[in-house]
Amino acid sequence: MKNLLENIEEILLMGPGPSCVPPQVYAALSRKTLGHLDPYFLDIMEELKEMLRRIMNTKNNLTIPISGTGSAGMEACFVNLVEPGDRVLIITNGVFGMRMQDVAGRLGAKVDALEFAWGTPAVPEAVEKKIRQDSYKIVAVVHAETSTGVKNPVAEIGALLKGSDTIYLVDTVTSLGGIEVMMDDWNIDALYSGTQKCLSCPPGLAPLSFSDKAMAKLNGRKTKVPNWYLDMTLIANYWGKNRVYHHTAPVNMIYGLYEALFVILEEKPDKVFRRHRESHLALVDGLKNLGLKMLVDEPYRLPMLNAVCVPDGVDELALRRRLRSEFKIEIGAGLGPLAGKIWRVGLMGHTSRKENVARFVAALQEVLRKK
């Protein structure tokens, strides 16, 4: 019987995730498995929580990784904080804002969507007008919209909600570890992310944090959390001092996340953010020399997710396939109304290095020359 794992190629991952994984993280994943209630593993859990707090810039007690991908983090936030009939405002300018709408609607929320054009950021003045007109239990937004490459003004929206009873919920799946996230200073009450993007750990965990206000909302529910696996009142007991069994934690994935956070903190977050920014600028310059344009206006671009406009006459799928087969480079396609119109080029975490940008631009030039 042939083992397909023996023939996995090394691919330069420059799509919207996952990103390349550093050797230290691969080594951590292969360490000896401990029981999920082993006392030494519990020490690792404690230190992991503190490292997450440092990356998120929060003092929240409930700051943990959920067993599941970033979408599980999204589901966990909504399923714990939404009750039937709650009015929820979703600020939407891409796929993942739309996904928030879907998740909240399935939970019986009364969902309003404040929509902005894809490729443009949310406008704080429009948000302010909307929240003055109506009262919302939750306002939610995506910090780094992975489908478009737009950075939304999370801090400015948070300032509008300061001192209110509204829960401010933010998706940082693509931003955490690549640009600054200031959970406490930005008045964020519920935050979730994923391991496979700027944290450069394989997919499988969703870092999450709840403020005291979010915990009060959770503990004051009139109805039971409608999802047992993602019920934070149960999961918090496993990650808390009492270590009450809930589910079998993915031990080796937690090793991997621990090491990935350790790598970021060793490099220093400010230097990591600068590296992402410098790689992004190098990419923009390289693309400009090839006559290619960016979708998003410069002030609102993400450094880690770059939306590149497909030139007229270019078969975008064929180009991506050639990059993968001939140059061992993966990039992503557009989604929704941007399908066929953009490429999504990721410069996340360990991938975000100038030598990778140079390799990609040279390969892209060759493929475009032969189109």
C-alpha positions in Angstrom: 0.0 0.0 0.0 1.4 3.4 -1.0 1.7 6.1 1.7 0.7 9.4 0.2 2.2 11.3 3.0 5.7 10.4 1.7 5.2 12.6 -1.4 4.0 15.8 0.1 5.9 18.7 -1.5 7.2 21.8 0.2 5.0 24.6 -1.1 5.5 28.3 -0.5 2.2 29.2 1.1 1.3 32.7 -0.1 -2.5 32.3 -0.1 -5.1 33.5 2.5 -4.0 30.8 4.9 -2.5 28.6 6.0 0.9 30.2 6.1 4.3 28.6 6.2 5.2 27.0 9.5 8.6 27.6 11.1 10.8 24.6 12.0 10.5 25.2 15.7 6.7 24.8 15.5 7.0 21.6 13.5 9.4 20.3 16.2 7.0 21.3 18.9 4.1 19.4 17.2 6.2 16.2 17.2 7.0 16.3 21.0 5.8 13.4 23.1 2.0 13.5 23.8 1.0 14.0 27.4 -2.5 13.5 28.9 -4.7 16.5 28.7 -4.9 16.6 32.5 -1.2 15.8 33.1 0.2 18.3 35.6 3.1 19.3 33.3 0.6 19.9 30.5 -1.4 22.1 32.8 1.7 24.3 33.4 2.0 24.6 29.6 -1.6 25.7 29.4 -1.1 28.4 32.0 1.9 29.9 30.2 0.1 29.7 26.9 -2.8 31.8 28.3 -0.4 34.5 29.4 1.4 34.6 26.0 -2.0 35.0 24.3 -2.8 37.9 26.6 0.5 39.6 25.6 -0.2 39.2 21.9 -3.8 40.4 22.3 -2.9 43.2 24.8 -5.5 42.2 27.3 -5.8 41.3 31.0 -8.9 39.2 30.5 -8.9 36.1 32.6 -10.8 34.0 30.0 -8.2 34.0 27.2 -7.8 30.6 25.8 -7.5 28.6 22.5 -10.7 26.9 21.4 -10.3 23.4 19.9 -11.2 24.1 16.3 -10.4 26.5 13.5 -11.1 30.2 13.4 -14.7 29.5 12.4 -15.1 27.6 15.7 -13.9 30.8 17.4 -16.6 32.8 15.6 -19.2 30.2 16.4 -18.1 30.2 20.1 -18.4 33.9 20.5 -21.9 34.1 19.0 -23.3 31.0 20.5 -22.3 32.1 24.0 -23.3 35.8 23.7 -26.4 35.7 21.6 -29.9 34.8 22.8 -33.0 34.6 20.7 -34.4 38.0 19.9 -31.2 39.9 20.7 -30.6 42.8 18.3 -27.2 42.4 16.6 -25.4 44.7 14.2 -22.9 43.2 11.8 -20.6 45.6 10.0 -20.0 43.9 6.7 -17.7 44.5 3.8 -16.7 41.0 2.8 -17.3 37.2 3.1 -16.5 37.0 6.8 -18.9 39.7 7.8 -21.6 37.8 5.8 -20.6 34.7 7.7 -21.2 36.5 11.0 -24.7 37.4 9.8 -25.4 33.8 9.0 -24.2 32.5 12.4 -26.1 35.2 14.4 -29.2 34.6 12.4 -29.1 30.8 13.1 -29.2 31.6 16.8 -32.4 33.6 16.5 -30.9 37.1 16.7 -32.5 40.0 15.0 -29.6 40.9 12.7 -29.0 44.2 11.0 -26.2 44.5 8.5 -24.4 47.8 7.9 -22.8 47.1 4.5 -19.9 48.8 2.8 -18.5 48.1 -0.7 -16.1 45.2 -0.9 -12.6 46.6 -1.1 -13.4 49.6 1.1 -13.3 50.0 4.9 -16.2 50.6 7.3 -16.9 54.3 7.9 -17.0 55.1 11.6 -19.4 58.0 11.0 -21.9 55.7 9.4 -21.5 53.2 12.3 -22.1 56.0 14.8 -25.3 57.1 13.0 -26.6 53.5 13.0 -25.9 52.8 16.7 -27.5 56.1 17.6 -30.7 55.2 15.7 -31.0 51.7 17.3 -30.0 49.8 20.4 -27.9 46.7 19.9 -26.9 43.9 22.3 -23.8 43.2 20.1 -21.9 45.1 17.4 -19.5 42.9 15.4 -16.9 43.6 12.8 -14.0 41.9 11.1 -10.6 43.6 11.8 -8.8 42.2 8.7 -11.3 41.2 6.0 -9.5 38.2 4.4 -11.7 38.2 1.3 -10.7 41.7 0.3 -7.5 42.8 2.0 -9.2 45.7 3.9 -8.3 46.8 7.4 -11.4 48.0 9.2 -11.2 50.9 11.8 -11.7 48.7 14.9 -10.2 51.1 17.4 -12.5 54.0 16.1 -15.6 51.8 16.3 -14.6 50.7 19.8 -14.4 54.3 20.9 -18.0 54.8 19.8 -19.1 52.0 22.1 -17.1 52.9 25.1 -19.2 53.0 28.3 -22.2 51.4 26.7 -23.9 48.1 27.5 -23.2 46.8 24.0 -20.9 43.9 23.5 -18.2 44.7 20.9 -17.2 41.5 19.1 -14.2 41.5 16.7 -12.8 38.9 14.3 -8.9 39.0 14.4 -8.4 35.7 12.5 -6.1 37.3 9.9 -4.8 40.3 12.0 -3.5 38.7 15.2 0.2 38.4 15.1 0.6 40.5 11.9 -0.6 43.9 13.0 -1.3 45.5 16.3 -4.3 44.3 18.2 -5.1 46.2 21.4 -8.1 44.4 22.9 -8.5 46.3 26.1 -7.6 49.8 24.8 -10.0 49.3 21.9 -12.9 48.3 24.2 -13.3 44.9 22.6 -15.4 42.5 24.6 -15.1 39.3 22.6 -12.3 38.5 20.3 -11.4 35.4 18.3 -8.6 34.4 15.9 -7.0 31.4 14.2 -3.6 29.7 14.4 -3.0 29.2 10.7 -2.4 32.8 9.5 0.0 35.3 11.2 0.6 33.0 14.1 2.2 30.5 11.7 0.9 27.4 13.4 -1.1 24.7 11.4 -4.9 25.1 11.5 -6.7 23.6 14.4 -7.1 26.1 17.3 -8.9 29.4 17.7 -7.5 31.8 20.3 -10.4 33.6 22.0 -10.8 36.1 24.8 -13.9 37.4 26.7 -13.9 40.6 28.8 -15.6 40.8 32.2 -18.6 42.5 30.4 -18.8 39.6 28.0 -18.6 37.1 30.9 -21.4 38.9 32.6 -23.6 38.7 29.5 -22.8 34.9 29.3 -23.5 34.3 33.0 -26.7 36.3 32.9 -28.3 34.3 30.0 -31.9 33.4 30.4 -31.4 30.4 28.2 -28.8 27.7 28.1 -25.9 28.0 25.6 -27.3 26.0 22.7 -24.0 24.3 21.9 -22.5 21.9 24.4 -19.0 21.7 22.8 -18.5 25.4 22.6 -20.2 26.4 25.9 -17.7 28.7 27.5 -19.1 28.1 31.0 -17.9 24.5 30.7 -14.7 25.2 28.8 -13.6 27.9 31.2 -13.7 25.3 34.0 -11.2 23.1 32.1 -8.9 26.1 31.5 -9.4 27.5 35.0 -8.0 26.6 38.3 -10.3 23.6 38.9 -9.4 21.8 35.7 -12.7 20.1 35.3 -12.7 17.7 32.4 -14.7 18.9 29.4 -13.2 17.3 26.2 -9.9 15.8 25.2 -7.8 18.8 24.3 -5.6 18.6 21.1 -2.4 18.3 23.2 0.2 18.5 20.4 -1.6 21.4 18.7 -1.4 23.3 21.9 2.3 22.6 21.9 2.5 24.0 18.4 0.6 27.2 19.4 2.8 27.6 22.5 5.9 27.5 20.3 4.4 29.8 17.7 3.7 32.4 20.3 7.1 31.9 21.9 8.7 32.6 18.5 6.7 35.8 18.0 7.5 37.1 21.5 11.2 36.2 21.1 11.4 38.2 17.9 9.3 41.0 19.6 5.9 41.9 18.3 6.9 45.4 17.0 9.6 43.8 14.9 7.2 41.2 13.6 4.7 43.9 12.6 7.5 45.8 10.9 8.6 42.7 9.0 5.0 42.3 7.7 4.9 45.9 6.7 8.2 45.8 4.9 7.3 42.6 3.0 4.0 44.2 1.9 5.7 47.3 0.6 8.2 45.1 -1.3 5.4 43.2 -2.8 3.5 46.4 -3.9 6.7 47.7 -5.5 7.3 44.4 -7.3 3.7 44.2 -8.6 3.8 47.8 -9.7 6.9 47.0 -11.9 4.8 44.3 -13.5 2.0 46.7 -14.3 -0.3 45.2 -11.7 -2.7 47.1 -9.4 -4.0 46.6 -5.9 -7.7 46.5 -5.2 -7.6 48.5 -1.9 -6.5 52.1 -1.6 -3.2 52.4 0.2 -4.4 53.7 3.6 -6.7 50.7 4.2 -4.5 47.9 2.9 -3.6 45.0 5.1 0.1 44.1 5.1 -0.6 40.3 5.4 -3.4 39.9 2.8 -2.9 41.6 -0.5 -5.7 41.8 -3.1 -4.2 42.1 -6.5 -6.4 43.0 -9.5 -6.3 40.4 -12.3 -5.3 42.1 -15.6 -7.6 41.9 -18.6 -7.1 38.9 -20.7 -5.4 36.8 -18.0 -6.9 33.4 -17.0 -6.5 33.8 -13.2 -7.1 30.1 -12.5 -4.6 28.9 -15.0 -2.1 31.3 -13.6 -2.5 30.0 -10.1 -2.3 26.5 -11.3 1.0 27.2 -13.1 2.4 28.9 -10.0 1.6 25.8 -8.0 2.8 23.2 -10.4 5.9 24.9 -11.9 7.1 27.1 -9.1 5.6 25.5 -5.9 3.9 28.6 -4.9 0.3 28.9 -3.7 -1.9 32.0 -3.9 -5.6 32.4 -3.4 -8.5 33.4 -5.6 -11.2 36.0 -5.1 -14.5 35.2 -3.4 -18.0 36.3 -4.0 -18.3 39.3 -6.3 -14.5 39.4 -6.5 -14.2 35.8 -7.9 -12.1 35.9 -11.1 -11.2 39.6 -10.5 -8.5 39.4 -7.9 -5.7 37.2 -6.5 -5.2 37.1 -2.8 -1.6 37.0 -1.9 -0.8 36.2 1.7 2.3 37.5 3.5 1.5 36.0 6.9 3.7 35.1 9.8 6.7 33.0 8.7 5.8 33.5 5.1 6.3 37.3 5.4 9.9 37.6 4.3 11.4 39.7 1.5 13.1 36.6 -0.1 9.7 35.0 -0.5 8.3 38.2 -2.1 11.2 38.2 -4.5 10.6 34.5 -5.4 6.9 35.1 -6.0 7.3 38.3 -8.1 9.9 36.5 -10.3 7.6 33.5 -10.8 4.7 35.7 -11.5 6.7 37.7 -14.1 7.6 34.4 -15.8 4.0 33.1 -15.9 2.6 36.4 -17.1 5.2 36.5 -19.9 4.1 33.1 -21.1 0.3 33.6 -20.8 
